[in-house]
Amino acid sequence: GKLTVDTLTTNHELILADLLNHIHTRKGERVERPEFGTSIHDMILDLPPIDAEKVVRNELTRVVNSDPRVELVNISVAAREHDISAEIVVKFLEDDLTAKLVTTFIADL
């Protein structure tokens, strides 16, 4: 994932890194936290792009909404045959600054 940062502090960057970590962790990878993470990697090859976009949008919304430090502003998702890219805009609740996360999921072929 890539961070787009303007005037963000180290704290903002840590929050964004936490979100990316949560997004890119496969569900079931964390010991004693089976619900942590997403199932995005597992579905890239299994769903047609239109369905994958909807599921990915739902998964990303769930992750962002699970973090009390941010509020979701927007998510855009583009699914292709072997990868899915997403752009997530969040607002930090402590100071109302916004940031954009851009990330891509590539299928394990």
PyMOL CGO cylinders between C-alpha atoms (Angstrom):
from pymol import cmd
from pymol.cgo import CYLINDER

trace = [
    CYLINDER, 0.00, 0.00, 0.00, 0.99, 3.61, -0.51, 0.3, 1, 1, 1, 1, 1, 1,
    CYLINDER, 0.99, 3.61, -0.51, 0.32, 6.52, 1.80, 0.3, 1, 1, 1, 1, 1, 1,
    CYLINDER, 0.32, 6.52, 1.80, -0.52, 9.96, 0.49, 0.3, 1, 1, 1, 1, 1, 1,
    CYLINDER, -0.52, 9.96, 0.49, 0.56, 12.33, 3.24, 0.3, 1, 1, 1, 1, 1, 1,
    CYLINDER, 0.56, 12.33, 3.24, 0.52, 16.12, 3.36, 0.3, 1, 1, 1, 1, 1, 1,
    CYLINDER, 0.52, 16.12, 3.36, 0.73, 17.50, 6.87, 0.3, 1, 1, 1, 1, 1, 1,
    CYLINDER, 0.73, 17.50, 6.87, 0.35, 14.28, 8.80, 0.3, 1, 1, 1, 1, 1, 1,
    CYLINDER, 0.35, 14.28, 8.80, 2.13, 13.57, 12.04, 0.3, 1, 1, 1, 1, 1, 1,
    CYLINDER, 2.13, 13.57, 12.04, 3.83, 10.37, 13.07, 0.3, 1, 1, 1, 1, 1, 1,
    CYLINDER, 3.83, 10.37, 13.07, 0.62, 9.45, 14.90, 0.3, 1, 1, 1, 1, 1, 1,
    CYLINDER, 0.62, 9.45, 14.90, -1.38, 9.78, 11.67, 0.3, 1, 1, 1, 1, 1, 1,
    CYLINDER, -1.38, 9.78, 11.67, 1.17, 7.64, 9.83, 0.3, 1, 1, 1, 1, 1, 1,
    CYLINDER, 1.17, 7.64, 9.83, 0.92, 4.95, 12.53, 0.3, 1, 1, 1, 1, 1, 1,
    CYLINDER, 0.92, 4.95, 12.53, -2.86, 4.89, 12.21, 0.3, 1, 1, 1, 1, 1, 1,
    CYLINDER, -2.86, 4.89, 12.21, -2.60, 4.52, 8.42, 0.3, 1, 1, 1, 1, 1, 1,
    CYLINDER, -2.60, 4.52, 8.42, 0.01, 1.76, 8.82, 0.3, 1, 1, 1, 1, 1, 1,
    CYLINDER, 0.01, 1.76, 8.82, -2.33, -0.01, 11.26, 0.3, 1, 1, 1, 1, 1, 1,
    CYLINDER, -2.33, -0.01, 11.26, -5.16, 0.17, 8.72, 0.3, 1, 1, 1, 1, 1, 1,
    CYLINDER, -5.16, 0.17, 8.72, -2.96, -1.20, 5.93, 0.3, 1, 1, 1, 1, 1, 1,
    CYLINDER, -2.96, -1.20, 5.93, -1.76, -3.99, 8.20, 0.3, 1, 1, 1, 1, 1, 1,
    CYLINDER, -1.76, -3.99, 8.20, -5.33, -4.92, 9.07, 0.3, 1, 1, 1, 1, 1, 1,
    CYLINDER, -5.33, -4.92, 9.07, -6.37, -4.78, 5.40, 0.3, 1, 1, 1, 1, 1, 1,
    CYLINDER, -6.37, -4.78, 5.40, -3.49, -6.94, 4.17, 0.3, 1, 1, 1, 1, 1, 1,
    CYLINDER, -3.49, -6.94, 4.17, -3.68, -9.56, 6.93, 0.3, 1, 1, 1, 1, 1, 1,
    CYLINDER, -3.68, -9.56, 6.93, -5.61, -12.62, 5.82, 0.3, 1, 1, 1, 1, 1, 1,
    CYLINDER, -5.61, -12.62, 5.82, -8.45, -13.66, 8.10, 0.3, 1, 1, 1, 1, 1, 1,
    CYLINDER, -8.45, -13.66, 8.10, -7.27, -16.52, 10.28, 0.3, 1, 1, 1, 1, 1, 1,
    CYLINDER, -7.27, -16.52, 10.28, -3.56, -15.55, 10.18, 0.3, 1, 1, 1, 1, 1, 1,
    CYLINDER, -3.56, -15.55, 10.18, -3.54, -14.00, 13.65, 0.3, 1, 1, 1, 1, 1, 1,
    CYLINDER, -3.54, -14.00, 13.65, -3.29, -16.41, 16.54, 0.3, 1, 1, 1, 1, 1, 1,
    CYLINDER, -3.29, -16.41, 16.54, -6.29, -16.06, 18.87, 0.3, 1, 1, 1, 1, 1, 1,
    CYLINDER, -6.29, -16.06, 18.87, -7.81, -13.37, 16.58, 0.3, 1, 1, 1, 1, 1, 1,
    CYLINDER, -7.81, -13.37, 16.58, -9.47, -15.36, 13.78, 0.3, 1, 1, 1, 1, 1, 1,
    CYLINDER, -9.47, -15.36, 13.78, -11.71, -12.46, 12.72, 0.3, 1, 1, 1, 1, 1, 1,
    CYLINDER, -11.71, -12.46, 12.72, -8.81, -9.98, 12.35, 0.3, 1, 1, 1, 1, 1, 1,
    CYLINDER, -8.81, -9.98, 12.35, -7.94, -9.16, 8.76, 0.3, 1, 1, 1, 1, 1, 1,
    CYLINDER, -7.94, -9.16, 8.76, -9.80, -9.53, 5.49, 0.3, 1, 1, 1, 1, 1, 1,
    CYLINDER, -9.80, -9.53, 5.49, -10.67, -12.26, 3.01, 0.3, 1, 1, 1, 1, 1, 1,
    CYLINDER, -10.67, -12.26, 3.01, -9.79, -10.06, 0.02, 0.3, 1, 1, 1, 1, 1, 1,
    CYLINDER, -9.79, -10.06, 0.02, -6.75, -12.10, -1.09, 0.3, 1, 1, 1, 1, 1, 1,
    CYLINDER, -6.75, -12.10, -1.09, -8.82, -15.29, -1.08, 0.3, 1, 1, 1, 1, 1, 1,
    CYLINDER, -8.82, -15.29, -1.08, -11.48, -13.96, -3.43, 0.3, 1, 1, 1, 1, 1, 1,
    CYLINDER, -11.48, -13.96, -3.43, -9.50, -12.23, -6.18, 0.3, 1, 1, 1, 1, 1, 1,
    CYLINDER, -9.50, -12.23, -6.18, -9.58, -15.21, -8.52, 0.3, 1, 1, 1, 1, 1, 1,
    CYLINDER, -9.58, -15.21, -8.52, -12.91, -16.59, -7.28, 0.3, 1, 1, 1, 1, 1, 1,
    CYLINDER, -12.91, -16.59, -7.28, -15.30, -13.75, -8.10, 0.3, 1, 1, 1, 1, 1, 1,
    CYLINDER, -15.30, -13.75, -8.10, -16.16, -11.84, -11.26, 0.3, 1, 1, 1, 1, 1, 1,
    CYLINDER, -16.16, -11.84, -11.26, -14.80, -8.26, -11.03, 0.3, 1, 1, 1, 1, 1, 1,
    CYLINDER, -14.80, -8.26, -11.03, -18.18, -6.62, -10.36, 0.3, 1, 1, 1, 1, 1, 1,
    CYLINDER, -18.18, -6.62, -10.36, -18.85, -8.94, -7.40, 0.3, 1, 1, 1, 1, 1, 1,
    CYLINDER, -18.85, -8.94, -7.40, -15.27, -8.62, -6.16, 0.3, 1, 1, 1, 1, 1, 1,
    CYLINDER, -15.27, -8.62, -6.16, -15.57, -4.82, -6.09, 0.3, 1, 1, 1, 1, 1, 1,
    CYLINDER, -15.57, -4.82, -6.09, -18.66, -5.01, -3.89, 0.3, 1, 1, 1, 1, 1, 1,
    CYLINDER, -18.66, -5.01, -3.89, -17.13, -7.53, -1.49, 0.3, 1, 1, 1, 1, 1, 1,
    CYLINDER, -17.13, -7.53, -1.49, -13.84, -5.60, -1.27, 0.3, 1, 1, 1, 1, 1, 1,
    CYLINDER, -13.84, -5.60, -1.27, -15.70, -2.35, -0.61, 0.3, 1, 1, 1, 1, 1, 1,
    CYLINDER, -15.70, -2.35, -0.61, -17.59, -4.09, 2.22, 0.3, 1, 1, 1, 1, 1, 1,
    CYLINDER, -17.59, -4.09, 2.22, -14.41, -5.59, 3.71, 0.3, 1, 1, 1, 1, 1, 1,
    CYLINDER, -14.41, -5.59, 3.71, -12.56, -2.27, 3.59, 0.3, 1, 1, 1, 1, 1, 1,
    CYLINDER, -12.56, -2.27, 3.59, -15.53, -0.44, 5.12, 0.3, 1, 1, 1, 1, 1, 1,
    CYLINDER, -15.53, -0.44, 5.12, -15.61, -2.98, 7.96, 0.3, 1, 1, 1, 1, 1, 1,
    CYLINDER, -15.61, -2.98, 7.96, -11.88, -2.51, 8.67, 0.3, 1, 1, 1, 1, 1, 1,
    CYLINDER, -11.88, -2.51, 8.67, -12.02, 1.29, 8.64, 0.3, 1, 1, 1, 1, 1, 1,
    CYLINDER, -12.02, 1.29, 8.64, -15.17, 1.34, 10.78, 0.3, 1, 1, 1, 1, 1, 1,
    CYLINDER, -15.17, 1.34, 10.78, -13.48, -0.94, 13.32, 0.3, 1, 1, 1, 1, 1, 1,
    CYLINDER, -13.48, -0.94, 13.32, -10.84, 1.72, 14.05, 0.3, 1, 1, 1, 1, 1, 1,
    CYLINDER, -10.84, 1.72, 14.05, -12.19, 4.36, 16.47, 0.3, 1, 1, 1, 1, 1, 1,
    CYLINDER, -12.19, 4.36, 16.47, -9.48, 6.84, 15.45, 0.3, 1, 1, 1, 1, 1, 1,
    CYLINDER, -9.48, 6.84, 15.45, -10.78, 7.42, 11.92, 0.3, 1, 1, 1, 1, 1, 1,
    CYLINDER, -10.78, 7.42, 11.92, -13.97, 7.96, 9.97, 0.3, 1, 1, 1, 1, 1, 1,
    CYLINDER, -13.97, 7.96, 9.97, -14.48, 6.67, 6.45, 0.3, 1, 1, 1, 1, 1, 1,
    CYLINDER, -14.48, 6.67, 6.45, -14.87, 9.43, 3.86, 0.3, 1, 1, 1, 1, 1, 1,
    CYLINDER, -14.87, 9.43, 3.86, -14.78, 7.44, 0.61, 0.3, 1, 1, 1, 1, 1, 1,
    CYLINDER, -14.78, 7.44, 0.61, -13.73, 4.14, -0.92, 0.3, 1, 1, 1, 1, 1, 1,
    CYLINDER, -13.73, 4.14, -0.92, -13.26, 3.46, -4.63, 0.3, 1, 1, 1, 1, 1, 1,
    CYLINDER, -13.26, 3.46, -4.63, -12.42, -0.01, -5.87, 0.3, 1, 1, 1, 1, 1, 1,
    CYLINDER, -12.42, -0.01, -5.87, -11.35, -1.27, -9.30, 0.3, 1, 1, 1, 1, 1, 1,
    CYLINDER, -11.35, -1.27, -9.30, -11.20, -5.01, -9.90, 0.3, 1, 1, 1, 1, 1, 1,
    CYLINDER, -11.20, -5.01, -9.90, -9.45, -6.60, -12.85, 0.3, 1, 1, 1, 1, 1, 1,
    CYLINDER, -9.45, -6.60, -12.85, -8.78, -10.22, -13.71, 0.3, 1, 1, 1, 1, 1, 1,
    CYLINDER, -8.78, -10.22, -13.71, -5.78, -10.77, -11.42, 0.3, 1, 1, 1, 1, 1, 1,
    CYLINDER, -5.78, -10.77, -11.42, -5.75, -7.77, -9.11, 0.3, 1, 1, 1, 1, 1, 1,
    CYLINDER, -5.75, -7.77, -9.11, -7.90, -5.32, -7.21, 0.3, 1, 1, 1, 1, 1, 1,
    CYLINDER, -7.90, -5.32, -7.21, -6.90, -1.75, -6.41, 0.3, 1, 1, 1, 1, 1, 1,
    CYLINDER, -6.90, -1.75, -6.41, -8.53, 0.43, -3.80, 0.3, 1, 1, 1, 1, 1, 1,
    CYLINDER, -8.53, 0.43, -3.80, -8.36, 4.05, -2.78, 0.3, 1, 1, 1, 1, 1, 1,
    CYLINDER, -8.36, 4.05, -2.78, -9.55, 4.78, 0.75, 0.3, 1, 1, 1, 1, 1, 1,
    CYLINDER, -9.55, 4.78, 0.75, -10.01, 8.28, 2.15, 0.3, 1, 1, 1, 1, 1, 1,
    CYLINDER, -10.01, 8.28, 2.15, -10.23, 8.58, 5.92, 0.3, 1, 1, 1, 1, 1, 1,
    CYLINDER, -10.23, 8.58, 5.92, -10.65, 11.49, 8.31, 0.3, 1, 1, 1, 1, 1, 1,
    CYLINDER, -10.65, 11.49, 8.31, -8.73, 11.47, 11.59, 0.3, 1, 1, 1, 1, 1, 1,
    CYLINDER, -8.73, 11.47, 11.59, -11.19, 12.18, 14.37, 0.3, 1, 1, 1, 1, 1, 1,
    CYLINDER, -11.19, 12.18, 14.37, -8.63, 13.89, 16.60, 0.3, 1, 1, 1, 1, 1, 1,
    CYLINDER, -8.63, 13.89, 16.60, -8.11, 16.84, 14.23, 0.3, 1, 1, 1, 1, 1, 1,
    CYLINDER, -8.11, 16.84, 14.23, -10.31, 16.44, 11.12, 0.3, 1, 1, 1, 1, 1, 1,
    CYLINDER, -10.31, 16.44, 11.12, -7.35, 16.01, 8.75, 0.3, 1, 1, 1, 1, 1, 1,
    CYLINDER, -7.35, 16.01, 8.75, -7.89, 13.57, 5.89, 0.3, 1, 1, 1, 1, 1, 1,
    CYLINDER, -7.89, 13.57, 5.89, -5.56, 11.12, 4.20, 0.3, 1, 1, 1, 1, 1, 1,
    CYLINDER, -5.56, 11.12, 4.20, -5.74, 8.79, 1.23, 0.3, 1, 1, 1, 1, 1, 1,
    CYLINDER, -5.74, 8.79, 1.23, -4.55, 5.17, 1.29, 0.3, 1, 1, 1, 1, 1, 1,
    CYLINDER, -4.55, 5.17, 1.29, -3.95, 3.52, -2.07, 0.3, 1, 1, 1, 1, 1, 1,
    CYLINDER, -3.95, 3.52, -2.07, -3.41, -0.23, -2.11, 0.3, 1, 1, 1, 1, 1, 1,
    CYLINDER, -3.41, -0.23, -2.11, -3.46, -3.16, -4.51, 0.3, 1, 1, 1, 1, 1, 1,
    CYLINDER, -3.46, -3.16, -4.51, -4.18, -6.83, -3.98, 0.3, 1, 1, 1, 1, 1, 1,
    CYLINDER, -4.18, -6.83, -3.98, -2.58, -9.21, -6.48, 0.3, 1, 1, 1, 1, 1, 1,
    CYLINDER, -2.58, -9.21, -6.48, -3.82, -12.76, -6.95, 0.3, 1, 1, 1, 1, 1, 1,
    CYLINDER, -3.82, -12.76, -6.95, -1.61, -15.66, -5.96, 0.3, 1, 1, 1, 1, 1, 1,
    CYLINDER, -1.61, -15.66, -5.96, -1.37, -17.42, -9.30, 0.3, 1, 1, 1, 1, 1, 1,
]
cmd.load_cgo(trace, "trace")
